[in-house]
Amino acid sequence: MPNRHDPTIKTIKTRLPKWVVCPCCGLRQPFKKEKEHYKKVKDINVDRTVILNVQMVYAKCQKSCPSFALPIPGIEKYQRTTVRFKKEAVASLIEDNSTTIRTSAKFDRIFNTSGSKSAIDRWKHQEASQYSFKEIIAQLDFSGILCFDEYKPKRSKTYDLIASDALTD
């Protein structure tokens, strides 16, 4: 019986379009293939580890623009994980109010894959940068009195900062 950590590799082929739009100059032109390669992308799965082998195809512009990769649904540019994986990690951080280390361990335990702590932290900051400070305060129903405190766990060498609403918490 295969181990749950033995990855299942699925190959995803890119559907070649007849027409493409250059992201640099915006010119709609017939598709002309420049190059291609495969990249490995992590995905979440409850049963066992899944790695997608995604075909990356680059198109050549008729003008002197650099070649560009065709977009792949469900995979962001430069990412080694699917959009579903990224959203699940950010949701886990927000809902559980957990740390990146715990979220990474949770992904290993539940979804049979691991997200690096730095990648999860970067995704968290990208999600937070979409909101303004005023929007966040309005969602929290802030009373106007802020309370700060320090907390040092027994096994830690550093202090953690705790912020709360003084009237509601």
N, C-alpha and C positions, 0 to 999 in steps of 0.2 A: 504494500500500500504506500503511495507517495506521501511524503511529509508535507505538512501545510506550508512550510517555509520554502519548499522547492517551487521556484516560480513557473507559472504558466506563461508562455510567451505567445502573444497574439500579434500578427502582422497586420498593419493598417496601411492600405494603399491609397494614395491620393488620386482623386478623380481629376483628370486633366481637362481644363475648360477650353472652349474654342476662343474665347475672348478674355482678356485681362485688363485691369486698369492699373497703371503705374502709380505707386504711392508718392513718388517724387514729383512728377510733372502732371499727373492726372489724365494722361492720354489713354483712351480706350483703343486697344490694338489687338491684333491676332496673337494668340499664345505662341511663343517661341521658347523652347526649353533650353536653359543655360547649363544646369547641372542638377544632380540629385544625390541624396545620401539618406541613410536611415539613422534615426536617433531613438534611444530608449527612453520611455516615459512611464512613470509609476502611476498605477491606478488602484482604487480601493475595491476590495472584494472580501466578502465574509468567509468564503470557503477556503481560499488559498491565495498566495501572492500572485499578482498579475502584473506583468510588464508588457507594455505595448511597444512594438517595434514599428515606429511611424516613418513612413516615407516622406521626406522633405524634398519638394521640387522647387527649383528656382527658375523664374522667368526672366527673359532678357528684354529690355526696353528697346524700342526702335531708335530712340534718341541716345544721348551719351550718359543716361542715368545708370547707376549701379544696378546689378541684378537684384531681384527681390523674391522672397519666399512666398509661395502661395499659402493663404490662410487655411488652417485646419480647424474645423468646428470642434470645440471642446478642449482645445489645447492653445494656450496663450503663447505668444512669441517669446522665445528664449527660456521657456519653462520646461522642467524635466518631470512635471506632474500634470495631471489633467485638471481642468477647472473645477470639476466635482471634488477632487481631492483637496484643492485649495480652499473651497468654500466650506467643506466639512471641518477642516482644521481651524479656520477662523471662527466658525460657529461653536466649535468645542471650547475654544478659548473664552469666548464671550459668555456662553451659557453656563459653563462650569466655573467661570472666574478662576481658571487654572493657569499654571505656568507652562512655558513652552516645553520644558523637560517632561512634565506629566502628560502633556498632549502628545508628544512624540512617543512616549511609552504606551499610551492608550492606543495609538494607531498601530503600533507593533502587536499589541495584544488582541485588538478587535478586528482590524482590517488587514492583518498580515503584511503590513508594509510600514516603513518608517519614513517620517519626514524629519529633515534635519532641524535642529533647534533654531539655527540662524534663518533658515527659509521660513519657518512658521512665524518667527518674530518679524521678518520683513513683510510677510503677508498681513500680519496684524497691523503694522504701521501703514501699509497701503490702504487698508480698509478704513482705518481711523482718519486718514488724511482726506477722505471724501466728505467729512462732516466739519462744519465750522464749530468753534467753541460755543457760540450762542445757541446753536441747534442742540448740542449735547446738554447744556445747562437747562434748556427748555424741556427736553425729554426727561431729565432727572427730577423735575419739579422742585428745584433748589429753593430753599427758604431765604437764603442770603447770608447765613451764618455758617462758616466753614470751620471744621475742627481737624487739626493735624495731630498725629501721634506717631511715635516710633515704637517698633516692636523688633526684638531680637530673639529668634528661635534659639533653643539651647545648643543645637549642633551647628549653628551658622556663625560665621565670623563677621557678617555684615548686618546692619539694621535695615528693616523694611519700613517704608513710610505708609501710614494708613491715613486716608482722607475720608471724611464723612460729613454729612449734613448734621449740624449740632442739634437741630430741633426734631428731625425725623428719625435719626439713628441714635 
